[in-house]
Amino acid sequence: MRIERIKKHKEYQINDKVDLSLIDALIAKYNGKKGNLIPILQGTQQTFGYIPNEAFVKIADETGLKLSDMYGVATFYAQFRLKPVGKYIIKVCHGTACHVQNANLITEALQEYLEVLDGETTDDRLFTLESVACLGCCSLAPAMMISDDTFAKLTGKEAVNIVKNIKIKESN
């Protein structure tokens, strides 16, 4: 029996100073309106790229929304992020067709190259790696998306080369 070592997830230390005044207009627009929770969270995420802890506190203080309700919604819906994400979000499909075509090898190759686990962001905040249930392009399996671009019939090596090329372009 082979025992695999449990990998420790990266601890995120978010040292960004966020300018909470950027969401003042958003809060004013939705304050007191019925059903305001999701639009406020969406607008906050659009402003910062994720929802900082400080923003939750400000929203609660200024709207009367409960922190527990906001966290409940933000953690329930996959659209919301509580940590910063990379400029490029790499989505590796793990739907049935992609799984059968070894999507795990693509994810593993990218994890090794980027030195992150699934769901994590590189230290330079250039890439975030995510496994997704389906990209809806089963005939192209195994597939991944980076931003709006879809890459099909991949191997782990090909996926890493695509990411390397993006990294080279970004450094120029």
Secondary structure, DSSP 4 states (H G I P E B T S, - for coil): ---PPPPPPPPP---PPP-GGGGHHHHHHHTT-TT-HHHHHHHHHHHHSS--HHHHHHHHHHH---HHHHHHHHHHSTT--SS---SEEEEEE-SHHHHHTTHHHHHHHHHHHHT--TT-B-TTSSEEEEEES--S-GGG-S-EEETTEEE-S--HHHHHHHHHHHHHHHH-
